[in-house]
Amino acid sequence: MKINCLSCGFKVDLDDMYDDFEGPIKCLCGALLEVRIEEGMLKAIKMAEPLSRTAPKSKRMEGAATT
């Protein structure tokens, strides 16, 4: 089965293991697609929400005394 990426149009080739599958598929362009496949037929597809790539805030204490 081939699924067209909603972001770039690349045809993502899936083998028979994905005939009954629900979850994320990653395209070569880096886009994450949420898909639902039942009995080898695509039932739903949407772009997955991107993960936040912000670094965690520093735990440095503001205004702390230094010696």
Buried (B, 14 or more C-beta within 10 A) or exposed (E): BEBBBEEEEBEBEBEEEBEEBEEEBEBEEEBBBBBBBEEEEBEEBEEBEEEEEEEEEEEEEEEEEEE
